[in-house]
Amino acid sequence: MSKLFQLALDFFTPHALSEPAQPATPSSLPQPAPVTPDLDWGRTEHPGIRHPRANRHIVLDGVPVGYHHQVARRKTIGMLVGIEGLEVRSPRWVGKAEVEAALRERAAWILRKLNEVQAAERRRHAQAIDWADQALVPYLGQHLRLVIDPARARSAQPLVACNDDAPAQWHLHLALPQQASAAQIRDATQAWLMAQARQLFTQRLNHFAPALGVGWTQLSLSSAATRWGSAGADGRIRLNWRLIHFKPSVIDYVVAHELSHLRVMNHSPQFWETVASVMPDYREQQQTLKRETIPPWA
């Protein structure tokens, strides 16, 4: 990251959800419980939830949870629930018993978020695209149908409106051979979507910037796994091209969010007032962004 101050709008679902950090001081920590002994995962009645890099485990309300623990230069015990599972960071001077006591105190929150993230990930994978002729791809909150069209010249307009009763609103004609591989179809579709994303994002940045009294200097497209966008103090904006899957009002929210950071470089009440000045219903769009899932791009 550059030395310039930068703020980011992160994925909320199905990605990381973090518990507000708790001060890790002897006076504020709950009474330590005995350290959990090693767990034989093959003999547990409950399948449990295990982080792929789990180096510790705990049983929370009867559910075995394998979590990834890191010692960090911080003053609090931090908890993060992501698609991989539970991650915990704690100060060097906090022992395992104290960490486990804090986890047990927040067991309900941890299990609820783990279940929410897992459910969202299942929905996301259920939306996986079969990269073949006639596949449906979410586009601006609706759908477009992929059409393998070897006869179409690459210079021809690939997007055609669809007036039938099918779920798709448009047909995207790809100038590919009928025997094109799934990877070829995916890559051609991604290239087209990214071009549409850049064009639309630029238009919306130019729409909101004057209203907010700010100027942006550069737009970069991101493929980040855990971030929708970010804004640098020098006016550089990064937006995740996969926002093109969402309806236009959600895209507008992310654009307005990042441009508002060029006026207020934090998430204070003043910042949200700035966002609301150009998008009064931003909370509705924010919830849509958190709630809806998009297909895995693979």
Order of alpha helices (4+ residues) and beta strands (2+ residues): beta-beta-beta-beta-beta-beta-beta-alpha-alpha-beta-beta-beta-beta-alpha-beta-beta-beta-alpha-alpha-alpha
